[in-house]
Amino acid sequence: MHFRLSAGLGALAVTAVCALYAPAPAMAASPSPAPSSAASAGDGTGRTSLPPVPLTLGDDDPCTAASNRTAQAATWAQRSLSLPHAWQLSRGAGITVAVVDTGVSGKAAALSGRVTAVGDATDDCVGHGTLIAGLVAAAQTDGTDVHGVAPGARILAVRGTDERGNASAERVADGIRASVDNGAQVVSVSAALTTGEAELTAAVRYATDHQVLVVAAAAPDIEPRDGEGAARYWPASAPGALSVVGVTADGAMLDSAAGLAGADLAAPGGPVVGIGPRGSGHYIAAGSSAAAAFAAGAAALVRAYHPDLTAAETAERLTASATPTGGAPRLDPYAAVSMVPPGSGTPAAAPSTAPLHLPAVSTAPRDRALLSAGVMAALVLLVAAAATVIPRGQSRGWRPPS
């Protein structure tokens, strides 16, 4: 099992209109984010445009402004995960997910009362960490159906960057360790770094030794410049980490992860809609960090419903229950929660709606039903024939016709 993330995260510039009622294409990214560049909302097309949340801020840039635009409907990413099925079994209550990123705002309404922090990490100037935390655990609020995967889970805000969003191996490694020391059962790491193998591997080992699952982006959120891409990113490539790559609505891998192989899971990565650090509106983003957040939320659902699982067993359940694809298997939260390991002898949990993955069933009941139907049909034909033949025979005294 591997997990990857890379340093020198560039800023994510998204100038796109997000179709909330239909699958949307992958978003473009450039080195210079400008939240104000989002298209205006209310264009009469049934679509809502949202400002992008940056990955980093320049030294003189102000903090990310509040969004006054709200997405009302569930996004394609939420719909693809079929979360209402999983919520019949688990909403992540009792589980703490650490978000190692730019911080998580303690003022976000969708996370109200469920955010604690290491140090000053409830001050999120950039806003990316708050969006990631919302993908993990945001609850529905009035006027919108946008929510996270595990709305019953708690969030531990941990810095893995400086205040402007610049990640480093030392900060991420310290963040993973602090997550463990402050009671997290799952850690979502947004950075994908090309350096720091030794210290990040040691940090992941520290987490797994304490039965804490590290879920990490398998690739950076910004497409590397020519010649700067790497075959492996950290901490996603560290043994024991669960690496997650982002895909678009049509299942294609994000451009920022082009050429990547060996990720443990795939999950929605772009475009995604989430909450921000200020205001009640929403933002748009794209990247494998979003995919890792969705997987971390699913891990919270699993750990809440199966509290005796180890970190490795939780990761194995997530990958074993995922939908096979041509590349990394696709995350399926309901299957991960409800799956019964082969030979366990334990009946599967059965919600009131049909499960997403139907188990193979014996054909014997069907064969018996078909046989019964055939016998009944034969009896009907026999009775019909008798009703015709007997009266005629009696009228002729049972003599053959001349």
PyMOL commands that set and color helices and strands:
alter all, ss='L'
color gray80, all
select helices_A, chain A and resi 35-37+76-81+83-87+109-111+128-137+169-181+197-209+255-257+288-305+311-320+333-338+364-395
alter helices_A, ss='H'
color red, helices_A
select strands_A, chain A and resi 96-101+115-117+154-159+186-189+213-217+242-247+265-268+272-275+282-285
alter strands_A, ss='S'
color yellow, strands_A
deselect
rebuild
show_as cartoon
